[in-house]
Amino acid sequence: MILAGVLKLVGAGLEFFLGIPGLGGGFILALYWTPLLFMLVFHIVTLVFSKNEGLPIWGPVLGIIASTLGFIPVLGMMLHWAAFICLLVDGIQTLKRKNDTTNNAVA
């Protein structure tokens, strides 16, 4: 459970960088869209870990959408923002859920 939460938070950080106007787009263009391919694979791996643990998958799913449509200039930037927010919230909730189950098991 903790691995899925950490992957979601790392994904949120990467999406934050890719969503920065000018900088994220320039990075993607400079590397010939390979960051989008990397993020697609990263989000699929995160989705698999989340699904196997029975955790919410809405963060990685939005990340997959952002990675596949991220080549469209303005839409891609907005999707990276949305993926950042969703992955951040999803990752925090996942880690909090892990913390709650650990505290309940000890008590």
N, C-alpha and C positions, 0 to 999 in steps of 0.2 A: 504494500500500500504506500509505503514511504517513497519507493522508487517512482511510482506514477505521479505522486505529488511533486517530487523534485523535477521530473521531466517536464511537467506542466509549467513550473516556475521558470525553468531554463528556456522553454519555448516562449514564454511570455517576454523574457528579456530579449531574445532574438527577434521576436515580432516587433518589440518596441524599437529596436535599432532599424529594422527594415521599414518601419512606418515613419521615420524621421524624413520630412520633406527635403528633397535634394540629396541628402547624404545616403539614405537607404536606397533610393532609386538609382543614384550614381553607382553605389556598390553593386547592385544587381546588374546594371548595364555593363559595368567594367568587367565583371566576371561572366558575361554572356548568359545570364539567367540561371547559372548553376546554383546560386543561393536558394532560388525557388525550388529547384529539384531537391536539394539537400533538406529544405524545410518540409517538403512533401513527405519524404522518407521519414524524417524525424517525427512528424505528426502521426504518421501511420504506426510507427513503433510505439509512440505514446498511447495511441488509441488501443492497440493490442494489449498493452500492459493494463490500461484502465478497464478494458472490457473483461480481461481475465480476473481482475480483482473485484468486479461488480461495482465499479465506481462510475460516476457520471462521465459521459464522453462528449458533451457539447463543446468543450474547449478545443480538444483535438480535431473535432469535425469542422469547426469554424476555421481552424488553422489549415486544414486540408483545402478548404474552399479558398482561403486567402492565397495559398501557394499555387493553386491551379489557375486562379484569375488574377494573380499579382502582376502579370505582365501588362495589364491595362493600366496606364499611368495613374489617373486620379482614383479610380475604383480600387486599384491594388493598394494604394496608400490607405484608403479608408478601411479596407478589409484587414490590413495589417493592424490598424488601430483597434478595430473590433476584436480581432483575434488576441491581441495583447491584453485587452481588458478581460475578455472571457477566460483566457488561460490563467491570468493572474488570480481572478476570483475562484476559478475551479481548482487551481493548485492550492490556494490557501484553505479552501473548504476541505480538500482532500487531506491535507496535513492536519487540519484541525480535527477531522473525523478520526484520523489515526490516533491523535493525542487523546481524544475522548474515549476511544475504545481501550487504550492502554490504561487510562486512569480508572475506568470502570472495572477492568480486569483485576487491578491491584486492590481496589476497595472491597 
